[in-house]
Structures are given as C-alpha cells and as structure tokens.
C-alpha cells in the first residue's frame, strides 16, 4: 500500500511538472477578461514560448491575448 502511494505521488508530481501553460495557464476566457493584468503577463509568456505549445496552451494563449488586447481599449 505504501509503495502504491509513493508511486501515485510520483506520477502526479511528474504530470504537474510537465504542464507548461504559463504563469496563469488553465483558466477560462472569462477569467482572463476579469484579470487583465494576469492576461497580459500570460500573453507575454506565450509570445516567448511559441514553439512549446500544446492545443491546451494555444487555447489559453489565445484567450489571454484577446483579453489583454481588449483591456487596453
């Protein structure tokens, strides 16, 4: 049982470290609209990591980019 717990903990740890979605990745478009400062930081992170994008990251980057651009209107 203890070995199983240690194994599961290790797997979750590795999965968490493998996610590279930026400082504010994983939020909805609505969240980005309500947090313009964080959206712009996420947009900047996305600009610096263009070659390192999964579909989920690309969706987050698009939402953050739109929210950041709209906040400066």
C-alpha angles and dihedrals in degrees: 000000000000091000090051091052092050091048093050091047090052092050093050091047092053093046091052092050092048093060110096106179100135133255094306102023124143098046129123124254088252091057091052090050090054094046107049096165092054090043091058091048089051090048090053091049090050091051090056095047104045095136094049101063132129122191090263092050091047090053091050091047092051092049092047092047094051092047093048093049092047092050092060093057 
